[in-house]
Amino acid sequence: MTKKAKNFKKSKSGIYLSMGTTAFGALSVIKQARKAREESDTLRLLDAGVSAAAIITGLAILYRELKRLGDDDVLLG
C-alpha cells in the first residue's frame, strides 16, 4: 500500500467520502422510521431515533476533522 493511500482517511477527499457514506445511511434510518410509524412499533421507532442520533454525531465529528484540515481554506471559515 502506498503512503498516499494509507493517509487517504485523513485527507479532505477521504473525509468527504466518509461524510457521504454516513449521510447515505440516513436513508435506511428514514425507511425504518416510516415503517415503524406505520406499524406503531415503538421499539423500532426508538431504534431509528438512536441511529439518527449516531449519524448526526458522526457527521459532526467528520465536519470537525474537515475544519481542522482546512483551517487555511476561506470557504470553510
mmCIF file of the N, C-alpha and C atoms, coordinates in Angstrom:
data_MODEL
# 
_entry.id   MODEL 
# 
loop_
_atom_site.group_PDB 
_atom_site.id 
_atom_site.type_symbol 
_atom_site.label_atom_id 
_atom_site.label_alt_id 
_atom_site.label_comp_id 
_atom_site.label_asym_id 
_atom_site.label_entity_id 
_atom_site.label_seq_id 
_atom_site.pdbx_PDB_ins_code 
_atom_site.Cartn_x 
_atom_site.Cartn_y 
_atom_site.Cartn_z 
_atom_site.occupancy 
_atom_site.B_iso_or_equiv 
_atom_site.pdbx_formal_charge 
_atom_site.auth_seq_id 
_atom_site.auth_comp_id 
_atom_site.auth_asym_id 
_atom_site.auth_atom_id 
_atom_site.pdbx_PDB_model_num 
ATOM 1   N N  . MET A 1 1  ? 0.846   -1.169 0.000  1.00 0.00 ? 1  MET A N  1 
ATOM 2   C CA . MET A 1 1  ? 0.000   0.000  0.000  1.00 0.00 ? 1  MET A CA 1 
ATOM 3   C C  . MET A 1 1  ? 0.895   1.237  0.000  1.00 0.00 ? 1  MET A C  1 
ATOM 4   N N  . THR A 1 2  ? 0.572   2.177  -0.833 1.00 0.00 ? 2  THR A N  1 
ATOM 5   C CA . THR A 1 2  ? 1.391   3.378  -0.900 1.00 0.00 ? 2  THR A CA 1 
ATOM 6   C C  . THR A 1 2  ? 1.066   4.310  0.249  1.00 0.00 ? 2  THR A C  1 
ATOM 7   N N  . LYS A 1 3  ? 1.966   5.225  0.487  1.00 0.00 ? 3  LYS A N  1 
ATOM 8   C CA . LYS A 1 3  ? 1.780   6.160  1.592  1.00 0.00 ? 3  LYS A CA 1 
ATOM 9   C C  . LYS A 1 3  ? 0.560   7.050  1.352  1.00 0.00 ? 3  LYS A C  1 
ATOM 10  N N  . LYS A 1 4  ? 0.322   7.422  0.090  1.00 0.00 ? 4  LYS A N  1 
ATOM 11  C CA . LYS A 1 4  ? -0.815  8.276  -0.227 1.00 0.00 ? 4  LYS A CA 1 
ATOM 12  C C  . LYS A 1 4  ? -2.131  7.570  0.093  1.00 0.00 ? 4  LYS A C  1 
ATOM 13  N N  . ALA A 1 5  ? -2.261  6.310  -0.264 1.00 0.00 ? 5  ALA A N  1 
ATOM 14  C CA . ALA A 1 5  ? -3.480  5.558  0.011  1.00 0.00 ? 5  ALA A CA 1 
ATOM 15  C C  . ALA A 1 5  ? -3.634  5.295  1.505  1.00 0.00 ? 5  ALA A C  1 
ATOM 16  N N  . LYS A 1 6  ? -2.540  5.183  2.197  1.00 0.00 ? 6  LYS A N  1 
ATOM 17  C CA . LYS A 1 6  ? -2.570  4.915  3.634  1.00 0.00 ? 6  LYS A CA 1 
ATOM 18  C C  . LYS A 1 6  ? -3.148  6.108  4.400  1.00 0.00 ? 6  LYS A C  1 
ATOM 19  N N  . ASN A 1 7  ? -2.858  7.311  3.954  1.00 0.00 ? 7  ASN A N  1 
ATOM 20  C CA . ASN A 1 7  ? -3.325  8.531  4.620  1.00 0.00 ? 7  ASN A CA 1 
ATOM 21  C C  . ASN A 1 7  ? -4.592  9.099  3.997  1.00 0.00 ? 7  ASN A C  1 
ATOM 22  N N  . PHE A 1 8  ? -5.273  8.317  3.166  1.00 0.00 ? 8  PHE A N  1 
ATOM 23  C CA . PHE A 1 8  ? -6.487  8.788  2.496  1.00 0.00 ? 8  PHE A CA 1 
ATOM 24  C C  . PHE A 1 8  ? -7.577  9.137  3.498  1.00 0.00 ? 8  PHE A C  1 
ATOM 25  N N  . LYS A 1 9  ? -7.656  8.381  4.579  1.00 0.00 ? 9  LYS A N  1 
ATOM 26  C CA . LYS A 1 9  ? -8.697  8.595  5.584  1.00 0.00 ? 9  LYS A CA 1 
ATOM 27  C C  . LYS A 1 9  ? -8.582  9.967  6.231  1.00 0.00 ? 9  LYS A C  1 
ATOM 28  N N  . LYS A 1 10 ? -7.376  10.510 6.296  1.00 0.00 ? 10 LYS A N  1 
ATOM 29  C CA . LYS A 1 10 ? -7.171  11.800 6.931  1.00 0.00 ? 10 LYS A CA 1 
ATOM 30  C C  . LYS A 1 10 ? -7.073  12.938 5.919  1.00 0.00 ? 10 LYS A C  1 
ATOM 31  N N  . SER A 1 11 ? -7.386  12.653 4.663  1.00 0.00 ? 11 SER A N  1 
ATOM 32  C CA . SER A 1 11 ? -7.364  13.700 3.644  1.00 0.00 ? 11 SER A CA 1 
ATOM 33  C C  . SER A 1 11 ? -8.750  14.302 3.495  1.00 0.00 ? 11 SER A C  1 
ATOM 34  N N  . LYS A 1 12 ? -8.819  15.454 2.837  1.00 0.00 ? 12 LYS A N  1 
ATOM 35  C CA . LYS A 1 12 ? -10.108 16.107 2.622  1.00 0.00 ? 12 LYS A CA 1 
ATOM 36  C C  . LYS A 1 12 ? -11.046 15.220 1.812  1.00 0.00 ? 12 LYS A C  1 
ATOM 37  N N  . SER A 1 13 ? -10.529 14.618 0.765  1.00 0.00 ? 13 SER A N  1 
ATOM 38  C CA . SER A 1 13 ? -11.389 13.776 -0.066 1.00 0.00 ? 13 SER A CA 1 
ATOM 39  C C  . SER A 1 13 ? -11.856 12.539 0.704  1.00 0.00 ? 13 SER A C  1 
ATOM 40  N N  . GLY A 1 14 ? -11.013 12.001 1.570  1.00 0.00 ? 14 GLY A N  1 
ATOM 41  C CA . GLY A 1 14 ? -11.404 10.866 2.399  1.00 0.00 ? 14 GLY A CA 1 
ATOM 42  C C  . GLY A 1 14 ? -12.500 11.233 3.385  1.00 0.00 ? 14 GLY A C  1 
ATOM 43  N N  . ILE A 1 15 ? -12.407 12.425 3.946  1.00 0.00 ? 15 ILE A N  1 
ATOM 44  C CA . ILE A 1 15 ? -13.425 12.884 4.884  1.00 0.00 ? 15 ILE A CA 1 
ATOM 45  C C  . ILE A 1 15 ? -14.739 13.149 4.153  1.00 0.00 ? 15 ILE A C  1 
ATOM 46  N N  . TYR A 1 16 ? -14.661 13.754 2.956  1.00 0.00 ? 16 TYR A N  1 
ATOM 47  C CA . TYR A 1 16 ? -15.875 13.967 2.164  1.00 0.00 ? 16 TYR A CA 1 
ATOM 48  C C  . TYR A 1 16 ? -16.540 12.635 1.829  1.00 0.00 ? 16 TYR A C  1 
ATOM 49  N N  . LEU A 1 17 ? -15.753 11.638 1.487  1.00 0.00 ? 17 LEU A N  1 
ATOM 50  C CA . LEU A 1 17 ? -16.299 10.322 1.177  1.00 0.00 ? 17 LEU A CA 1 
ATOM 51  C C  . LEU A 1 17 ? -16.955 9.707  2.409  1.00 0.00 ? 17 LEU A C  1 
ATOM 52  N N  . SER A 1 18 ? -16.325 9.844  3.554  1.00 0.00 ? 18 SER A N  1 
ATOM 53  C CA . SER A 1 18 ? -16.897 9.335  4.801  1.00 0.00 ? 18 SER A CA 1 
ATOM 54  C C  . SER A 1 18 ? -18.197 10.046 5.141  1.00 0.00 ? 18 SER A C  1 
ATOM 55  N N  . MET A 1 19 ? -18.238 11.347 4.925  1.00 0.00 ? 19 MET A N  1 
ATOM 56  C CA . MET A 1 19 ? -19.461 12.106 5.182  1.00 0.00 ? 19 MET A CA 1 
ATOM 57  C C  . MET A 1 19 ? -20.584 11.652 4.255  1.00 0.00 ? 19 MET A C  1 
ATOM 58  N N  . GLY A 1 20 ? -20.247 11.400 3.014  1.00 0.00 ? 20 GLY A N  1 
ATOM 59  C CA . GLY A 1 20 ? -21.249 10.946 2.047  1.00 0.00 ? 20 GLY A CA 1 
ATOM 60  C C  . GLY A 1 20 ? -21.819 9.587  2.395  1.00 0.00 ? 20 GLY A C  1 
ATOM 61  N N  . THR A 1 21 ? -20.955 8.665  2.772  1.00 0.00 ? 21 THR A N  1 
ATOM 62  C CA . THR A 1 21 ? -21.444 7.328  3.119  1.00 0.00 ? 21 THR A CA 1 
ATOM 63  C C  . THR A 1 21 ? -22.232 7.349  4.427  1.00 0.00 ? 21 THR A C  1 
ATOM 64  N N  . THR A 1 22 ? -21.834 8.206  5.355  1.00 0.00 ? 22 THR A N  1 
ATOM 65  C CA . THR A 1 22 ? -22.583 8.331  6.601  1.00 0.00 ? 22 THR A CA 1 
ATOM 66  C C  . THR A 1 22 ? -23.962 8.933  6.341  1.00 0.00 ? 22 THR A C  1 
ATOM 67  N N  . ALA A 1 23 ? -24.010 9.950  5.516  1.00 0.00 ? 23 ALA A N  1 
ATOM 68  C CA . ALA A 1 23 ? -25.294 10.568 5.177  1.00 0.00 ? 23 ALA A CA 1 
ATOM 69  C C  . ALA A 1 23 ? -26.177 9.605  4.387  1.00 0.00 ? 23 ALA A C  1 
ATOM 70  N N  . PHE A 1 24 ? -25.578 8.758  3.564  1.00 0.00 ? 24 PHE A N  1 
ATOM 71  C CA . PHE A 1 24 ? -26.329 7.768  2.806  1.00 0.00 ? 24 PHE A CA 1 
ATOM 72  C C  . PHE A 1 24 ? -27.015 6.775  3.741  1.00 0.00 ? 24 PHE A C  1 
ATOM 73  N N  . GLY A 1 25 ? -26.418 6.516  4.889  1.00 0.00 ? 25 GLY A N  1 
ATOM 74  C CA . GLY A 1 25 ? -27.018 5.641  5.883  1.00 0.00 ? 25 GLY A CA 1 
ATOM 75  C C  . GLY A 1 25 ? -28.307 6.214  6.456  1.00 0.00 ? 25 GLY A C  1 
ATOM 76  N N  . ALA A 1 26 ? -28.484 7.523  6.325  1.00 0.00 ? 26 ALA A N  1 
ATOM 77  C CA . ALA A 1 26 ? -29.704 8.156  6.819  1.00 0.00 ? 26 ALA A CA 1 
ATOM 78  C C  . ALA A 1 26 ? -30.931 7.684  6.046  1.00 0.00 ? 26 ALA A C  1 
ATOM 79  N N  . LEU A 1 27 ? -30.744 7.284  4.802  1.00 0.00 ? 27 LEU A N  1 
ATOM 80  C CA . LEU A 1 27 ? -31.874 6.804  4.003  1.00 0.00 ? 27 LEU A CA 1 
ATOM 81  C C  . LEU A 1 27 ? -32.504 5.562  4.620  1.00 0.00 ? 27 LEU A C  1 
ATOM 82  N N  . SER A 1 28 ? -31.674 4.633  5.072  1.00 0.00 ? 28 SER A N  1 
ATOM 83  C CA . SER A 1 28 ? -32.218 3.426  5.691  1.00 0.00 ? 28 SER A CA 1 
ATOM 84  C C  . SER A 1 28 ? -32.883 3.740  7.031  1.00 0.00 ? 28 SER A C  1 
ATOM 85  N N  . VAL A 1 29 ? -32.370 4.722  7.746  1.00 0.00 ? 29 VAL A N  1 
ATOM 86  C CA . VAL A 1 29 ? -32.973 5.110  9.016  1.00 0.00 ? 29 VAL A CA 1 
ATOM 87  C C  . VAL A 1 29 ? -34.348 5.741  8.765  1.00 0.00 ? 29 VAL A C  1 
ATOM 88  N N  . ILE A 1 30 ? -34.459 6.538  7.714  1.00 0.00 ? 30 ILE A N  1 
ATOM 89  C CA . ILE A 1 30 ? -35.744 7.152  7.370  1.00 0.00 ? 30 ILE A CA 1 
ATOM 90  C C  . ILE A 1 30 ? -36.768 6.076  7.007  1.00 0.00 ? 30 ILE A C  1 
ATOM 91  N N  . LYS A 1 31 ? -36.334 5.097  6.203  1.00 0.00 ? 31 LYS A N  1 
ATOM 92  C CA . LYS A 1 31 ? -37.229 3.993  5.845  1.00 0.00 ? 31 LYS A CA 1 
ATOM 93  C C  . LYS A 1 31 ? -37.672 3.230  7.091  1.00 0.00 ? 31 LYS A C  1 
ATOM 94  N N  . GLN A 1 32 ? -36.727 2.985  7.995  1.00 0.00 ? 32 GLN A N  1 
ATOM 95  C CA . GLN A 1 32 ? -37.026 2.263  9.222  1.00 0.00 ? 32 GLN A CA 1 
ATOM 96  C C  . GLN A 1 32 ? -38.028 3.037  10.080 1.00 0.00 ? 32 GLN A C  1 
ATOM 97  N N  . ALA A 1 33 ? -37.871 4.336  10.173 1.00 0.00 ? 33 ALA A N  1 
ATOM 98  C CA . ALA A 1 33 ? -38.775 5.155  10.975 1.00 0.00 ? 33 ALA A CA 1 
ATOM 99  C C  . ALA A 1 33 ? -40.173 5.175  10.376 1.00 0.00 ? 33 ALA A C  1 
ATOM 100 N N  . ARG A 1 34 ? -40.267 5.287  9.067  1.00 0.00 ? 34 ARG A N  1 
ATOM 101 C CA . ARG A 1 34 ? -41.579 5.281  8.403  1.00 0.00 ? 34 ARG A CA 1 
ATOM 102 C C  . ARG A 1 34 ? -42.305 3.957  8.628  1.00 0.00 ? 34 ARG A C  1 
ATOM 103 N N  . LYS A 1 35 ? -41.580 2.862  8.471  1.00 0.00 ? 35 LYS A N  1 
ATOM 104 C CA . LYS A 1 35 ? -42.182 1.543  8.672  1.00 0.00 ? 35 LYS A CA 1 
ATOM 105 C C  . LYS A 1 35 ? -42.621 1.373  10.122 1.00 0.00 ? 35 LYS A C  1 
ATOM 106 N N  . ALA A 1 36 ? -41.818 1.860  11.054 1.00 0.00 ? 36 ALA A N  1 
ATOM 107 C CA . ALA A 1 36 ? -42.151 1.739  12.477 1.00 0.00 ? 36 ALA A CA 1 
ATOM 108 C C  . ALA A 1 36 ? -43.400 2.551  12.805 1.00 0.00 ? 36 ALA A C  1 
ATOM 109 N N  . ARG A 1 37 ? -43.540 3.734  12.187 1.00 0.00 ? 37 ARG A N  1 
ATOM 110 C CA . ARG A 1 37 ? -44.733 4.544  12.415 1.00 0.00 ? 37 ARG A CA 1 
ATOM 111 C C  . ARG A 1 37 ? -45.981 3.875  11.845 1.00 0.00 ? 37 ARG A C  1 
ATOM 112 N N  . GLU A 1 38 ? -45.846 3.293  10.662 1.00 0.00 ? 38 GLU A N  1 
ATOM 113 C CA . GLU A 1 38 ? -46.985 2.608  10.039 1.00 0.00 ? 38 GLU A CA 1 
ATOM 114 C C  . GLU A 1 38 ? -47.457 1.435  10.891 1.00 0.00 ? 38 GLU A C  1 
ATOM 115 N N  . GLU A 1 39 ? -46.518 0.715  11.467 1.00 0.00 ? 39 GLU A N  1 
ATOM 116 C CA . GLU A 1 39 ? -46.844 -0.473 12.257 1.00 0.00 ? 39 GLU A CA 1 
ATOM 117 C C  . GLU A 1 39 ? -47.029 -0.163 13.737 1.00 0.00 ? 39 GLU A C  1 
ATOM 118 N N  . SER A 1 40 ? -46.888 1.087  14.118 1.00 0.00 ? 40 SER A N  1 
ATOM 119 C CA . SER A 1 40 ? -46.965 1.527  15.522 1.00 0.00 ? 40 SER A CA 1 
ATOM 120 C C  . SER A 1 40 ? -46.021 0.718  16.409 1.00 0.00 ? 40 SER A C  1 
ATOM 121 N N  . ASP A 1 41 ? -44.804 0.527  15.906 1.00 0.00 ? 41 ASP A N  1 
ATOM 122 C CA . ASP A 1 41 ? -43.790 -0.241 16.633 1.00 0.00 ? 41 ASP A CA 1 
ATOM 123 C C  . ASP A 1 41 ? -42.864 0.734  17.363 1.00 0.00 ? 41 ASP A C  1 
ATOM 124 N N  . THR A 1 42 ? -43.096 0.888  18.646 1.00 0.00 ? 42 THR A N  1 
ATOM 125 C CA . THR A 1 42 ? -42.347 1.857  19.444 1.00 0.00 ? 42 THR A CA 1 
ATOM 126 C C  . THR A 1 42 ? -40.867 1.507  19.543 1.00 0.00 ? 42 THR A C  1 
ATOM 127 N N  . LEU A 1 43 ? -40.568 0.234  19.662 1.00 0.00 ? 43 LEU A N  1 
ATOM 128 C CA . LEU A 1 43 ? -39.176 -0.178 19.811 1.00 0.00 ? 43 LEU A CA 1 
ATOM 129 C C  . LEU A 1 43 ? -38.368 0.109  18.540 1.00 0.00 ? 43 LEU A C  1 
ATOM 130 N N  . ARG A 1 44 ? -38.942 -0.157 17.381 1.00 0.00 ? 44 ARG A N  1 
ATOM 131 C CA . ARG A 1 44 ? -38.240 0.164  16.125 1.00 0.00 ? 44 ARG A CA 1 
ATOM 132 C C  . ARG A 1 44 ? -38.111 1.659  15.926 1.00 0.00 ? 44 ARG A C  1 
ATOM 133 N N  . LEU A 1 45 ? -39.113 2.405  16.362 1.00 0.00 ? 45 LEU A N  1 
ATOM 134 C CA . LEU A 1 45 ? -39.041 3.857  16.256 1.00 0.00 ? 45 LEU A CA 1 
ATOM 135 C C  . LEU A 1 45 ? -37.942 4.407  17.160 1.00 0.00 ? 45 LEU A C  1 
ATOM 136 N N  . LEU A 1 46 ? -37.801 3.840  18.330 1.00 0.00 ? 46 LEU A N  1 
ATOM 137 C CA . LEU A 1 46 ? -36.723 4.228  19.244 1.00 0.00 ? 46 LEU A CA 1 
ATOM 138 C C  . LEU A 1 46 ? -35.356 3.883  18.640 1.00 0.00 ? 46 LEU A C  1 
ATOM 139 N N  . ASP A 1 47 ? -35.264 2.713  18.018 1.00 0.00 ? 47 ASP A N  1 
ATOM 140 C CA . ASP A 1 47 ? -34.023 2.305  17.360 1.00 0.00 ? 47 ASP A CA 1 
ATOM 141 C C  . ASP A 1 47 ? -33.661 3.266  16.228 1.00 0.00 ? 47 ASP A C  1 
ATOM 142 N N  . ALA A 1 48 ? -34.671 3.680  15.463 1.00 0.00 ? 48 ALA A N  1 
ATOM 143 C CA . ALA A 1 48 ? -34.425 4.638  14.385 1.00 0.00 ? 48 ALA A CA 1 
ATOM 144 C C  . ALA A 1 48 ? -33.941 5.977  14.942 1.00 0.00 ? 48 ALA A C  1 
ATOM 145 N N  . GLY A 1 49 ? -34.509 6.385  16.067 1.00 0.00 ? 49 GLY A N  1 
ATOM 146 C CA . GLY A 1 49 ? -34.078 7.642  16.683 1.00 0.00 ? 49 GLY A CA 1 
ATOM 147 C C  . GLY A 1 49 ? -32.643 7.590  17.173 1.00 0.00 ? 49 GLY A C  1 
ATOM 148 N N  . VAL A 1 50 ? -32.271 6.470  17.777 1.00 0.00 ? 50 VAL A N  1 
ATOM 149 C CA . VAL A 1 50 ? -30.891 6.304  18.245 1.00 0.00 ? 50 VAL A CA 1 
ATOM 150 C C  . VAL A 1 50 ? -29.926 6.257  17.053 1.00 0.00 ? 50 VAL A C  1 
ATOM 151 N N  . SER A 1 51 ? -30.340 5.572  15.994 1.00 0.00 ? 51 SER A N  1 
ATOM 152 C CA . SER A 1 51 ? -29.498 5.508  14.796 1.00 0.00 ? 51 SER A CA 1 
ATOM 153 C C  . SER A 1 51 ? -29.334 6.885  14.159 1.00 0.00 ? 51 SER A C  1 
ATOM 154 N N  . ALA A 1 52 ? -30.398 7.668  14.143 1.00 0.00 ? 52 ALA A N  1 
ATOM 155 C CA . ALA A 1 52 ? -30.323 9.028  13.591 1.00 0.00 ? 52 ALA A CA 1 
ATOM 156 C C  . ALA A 1 52 ? -29.374 9.891  14.427 1.00 0.00 ? 52 ALA A C  1 
ATOM 157 N N  . ALA A 1 53 ? -29.429 9.727  15.743 1.00 0.00 ? 53 ALA A N  1 
ATOM 158 C CA . ALA A 1 53 ? -28.522 10.487 16.608 1.00 0.00 ? 53 ALA A CA 1 
ATOM 159 C C  . ALA A 1 53 ? -27.063 10.093 16.348 1.00 0.00 ? 53 ALA A C  1 
ATOM 160 N N  . ALA A 1 54 ? -26.829 8.798  16.091 1.00 0.00 ? 54 ALA A N  1 
ATOM 161 C CA . ALA A 1 54 ? -25.470 8.345  15.789 1.00 0.00 ? 54 ALA A CA 1 
ATOM 162 C C  . ALA A 1 54 ? -24.978 8.926  14.469 1.00 0.00 ? 54 ALA A C  1 
ATOM 163 N N  . ILE A 1 55 ? -25.863 9.009  13.486 1.00 0.00 ? 55 ILE A N  1 
ATOM 164 C CA . ILE A 1 55 ? -25.482 9.579  12.193 1.00 0.00 ? 55 ILE A CA 1 
ATOM 165 C C  . ILE A 1 55 ? -25.157 11.060 12.337 1.00 0.00 ? 55 ILE A C  1 
ATOM 166 N N  . ILE A 1 56 ? -25.974 11.776 13.085 1.00 0.00 ? 56 ILE A N  1 
ATOM 167 C CA . ILE A 1 56 ? -25.732 13.208 13.294 1.00 0.00 ? 56 ILE A CA 1 
ATOM 168 C C  . ILE A 1 56 ? -24.411 13.428 14.028 1.00 0.00 ? 56 ILE A C  1 
ATOM 169 N N  . THR A 1 57 ? -24.148 12.625 15.044 1.00 0.00 ? 57 THR A N  1 
ATOM 170 C CA . THR A 1 57 ? -22.888 12.741 15.780 1.00 0.00 ? 57 THR A CA 1 
ATOM 171 C C  . THR A 1 57 ? -21.701 12.426 14.881 1.00 0.00 ? 57 THR A C  1 
ATOM 172 N N  . GLY A 1 58 ? -21.819 11.382 14.063 1.00 0.00 ? 58 GLY A N  1 
ATOM 173 C CA . GLY A 1 58 ? -20.742 11.021 13.146 1.00 0.00 ? 58 GLY A CA 1 
ATOM 174 C C  . GLY A 1 58 ? -20.447 12.121 12.146 1.00 0.00 ? 58 GLY A C  1 
ATOM 175 N N  . LEU A 1 59 ? -21.503 12.736 11.613 1.00 0.00 ? 59 LEU A N  1 
ATOM 176 C CA . LEU A 1 59 ? -21.305 13.837 10.671 1.00 0.00 ? 59 LEU A CA 1 
ATOM 177 C C  . LEU A 1 59 ? -20.663 15.046 11.351 1.00 0.00 ? 59 LEU A C  1 
ATOM 178 N N  . ALA A 1 60 ? -21.039 15.306 12.598 1.00 0.00 ? 60 ALA A N  1 
ATOM 179 C CA . ALA A 1 60 ? -20.440 16.425 13.330 1.00 0.00 ? 60 ALA A CA 1 
ATOM 180 C C  . ALA A 1 60 ? -18.953 16.196 13.573 1.00 0.00 ? 60 ALA A C  1 
ATOM 181 N N  . ILE A 1 61 ? -18.586 14.963 13.899 1.00 0.00 ? 61 ILE A N  1 
ATOM 182 C CA . ILE A 1 61 ? -17.173 14.639 14.119 1.00 0.00 ? 61 ILE A CA 1 
ATOM 183 C C  . ILE A 1 61 ? -16.385 14.781 12.812 1.00 0.00 ? 61 ILE A C  1 
ATOM 184 N N  . LEU A 1 62 ? -16.957 14.292 11.719 1.00 0.00 ? 62 LEU A N  1 
ATOM 185 C CA . LEU A 1 62 ? -16.279 14.410 10.430 1.00 0.00 ? 62 LEU A CA 1 
ATOM 186 C C  . LEU A 1 62 ? -16.149 15.868 10.001 1.00 0.00 ? 62 LEU A C  1 
ATOM 187 N N  . TYR A 1 63 ? -17.174 16.672 10.260 1.00 0.00 ? 63 TYR A N  1 
ATOM 188 C CA . TYR A 1 63 ? -17.109 18.095 9.931  1.00 0.00 ? 63 TYR A CA 1 
ATOM 189 C C  . TYR A 1 63 ? -16.000 18.789 10.729 1.00 0.00 ? 63 TYR A C  1 
ATOM 190 N N  . ARG A 1 64 ? -15.887 18.412 12.004 1.00 0.00 ? 64 ARG A N  1 
ATOM 191 C CA . ARG A 1 64 ? -14.820 18.984 12.833 1.00 0.00 ? 64 ARG A CA 1 
ATOM 192 C C  . ARG A 1 64 ? -13.445 18.634 12.274 1.00 0.00 ? 64 ARG A C  1 
ATOM 193 N N  . GLU A 1 65 ? -13.268 17.380 11.848 1.00 0.00 ? 65 GLU A N  1 
ATOM 194 C CA . GLU A 1 65 ? -11.994 16.973 11.256 1.00 0.00 ? 65 GLU A CA 1 
ATOM 195 C C  . GLU A 1 65 ? -11.720 17.735 9.961  1.00 0.00 ? 65 GLU A C  1 
ATOM 196 N N  . LEU A 1 66 ? -12.771 17.956 9.186  1.00 0.00 ? 66 LEU A N  1 
ATOM 197 C CA . LEU A 1 66 ? -12.625 18.705 7.940  1.00 0.00 ? 66 LEU A CA 1 
ATOM 198 C C  . LEU A 1 66 ? -12.198 20.140 8.221  1.00 0.00 ? 66 LEU A C  1 
ATOM 199 N N  . LYS A 1 67 ? -12.774 20.747 9.255  1.00 0.00 ? 67 LYS A N  1 
ATOM 200 C CA . LYS A 1 67 ? -12.376 22.107 9.614  1.00 0.00 ? 67 LYS A CA 1 
ATOM 201 C C  . LYS A 1 67 ? -10.923 22.154 10.076 1.00 0.00 ? 67 LYS A C  1 
ATOM 202 N N  . ARG A 1 68 ? -10.485 21.116 10.793 1.00 0.00 ? 68 ARG A N  1 
ATOM 203 C CA . ARG A 1 68 ? -9.086  21.082 11.245 1.00 0.00 ? 68 ARG A CA 1 
ATOM 204 C C  . ARG A 1 68 ? -8.129  21.004 10.062 1.00 0.00 ? 68 ARG A C  1 
ATOM 205 N N  . LEU A 1 69 ? -8.508  20.252 9.054  1.00 0.00 ? 69 LEU A N  1 
ATOM 206 C CA . LEU A 1 69 ? -7.649  20.137 7.874  1.00 0.00 ? 69 LEU A CA 1 
ATOM 207 C C  . LEU A 1 69 ? -7.665  21.409 7.031  1.00 0.00 ? 69 LEU A C  1 
ATOM 208 N N  . GLY A 1 70 ? -8.801  22.103 7.043  1.00 0.00 ? 70 GLY A N  1 
ATOM 209 C CA . GLY A 1 70 ? -8.952  23.248 6.157  1.00 0.00 ? 70 GLY A CA 1 
ATOM 210 C C  . GLY A 1 70 ? -8.906  24.577 6.852  1.00 0.00 ? 70 GLY A C  1 
ATOM 211 N N  . ASP A 1 71 ? -8.086  24.735 7.874  1.00 0.00 ? 71 ASP A N  1 
ATOM 212 C CA . ASP A 1 71 ? -8.015  25.999 8.596  1.00 0.00 ? 71 ASP A CA 1 
ATOM 213 C C  . ASP A 1 71 ? -7.593  27.158 7.695  1.00 0.00 ? 71 ASP A C  1 
ATOM 214 N N  . ASP A 1 72 ? -6.819  26.851 6.661  1.00 0.00 ? 72 ASP A N  1 
ATOM 215 C CA . ASP A 1 72 ? -6.372  27.910 5.765  1.00 0.00 ? 72 ASP A CA 1 
ATOM 216 C C  . ASP A 1 72 ? -7.352  28.137 4.624  1.00 0.00 ? 72 ASP A C  1 
ATOM 217 N N  . ASP A 1 73 ? -8.379  27.330 4.517  1.00 0.00 ? 73 ASP A N  1 
ATOM 218 C CA . ASP A 1 73 ? -9.364  27.466 3.442  1.00 0.00 ? 73 ASP A CA 1 
ATOM 219 C C  . ASP A 1 73 ? -10.387 28.523 3.808  1.00 0.00 ? 73 ASP A C  1 
ATOM 220 N N  . VAL A 1 74 ? -10.602 29.495 2.925  1.00 0.00 ? 74 VAL A N  1 
ATOM 221 C CA . VAL A 1 74 ? -11.509 30.600 3.178  1.00 0.00 ? 74 VAL A CA 1 
ATOM 222 C C  . VAL A 1 74 ? -12.964 30.139 3.224  1.00 0.00 ? 74 VAL A C  1 
ATOM 223 N N  . LEU A 1 75 ? -13.336 29.176 2.387  1.00 0.00 ? 75 LEU A N  1 
ATOM 224 C CA . LEU A 1 75 ? -14.724 28.746 2.291  1.00 0.00 ? 75 LEU A CA 1 
ATOM 225 C C  . LEU A 1 75 ? -15.199 28.010 3.533  1.00 0.00 ? 75 LEU A C  1 
ATOM 226 N N  . LEU A 1 76 ? -14.323 27.324 4.250  1.00 0.00 ? 76 LEU A N  1 
ATOM 227 C CA . LEU A 1 76 ? -14.724 26.573 5.431  1.00 0.00 ? 76 LEU A CA 1 
ATOM 228 C C  . LEU A 1 76 ? -14.863 27.454 6.666  1.00 0.00 ? 76 LEU A C  1 
ATOM 229 N N  . GLY A 1 77 ? -14.286 28.605 6.639  1.00 0.00 ? 77 GLY A N  1 
ATOM 230 C CA . GLY A 1 77 ? -14.434 29.558 7.741  1.00 0.00 ? 77 GLY A CA 1 
ATOM 231 C C  . GLY A 1 77 ? -13.774 29.131 8.969  1.00 0.00 ? 77 GLY A C  1 
# 
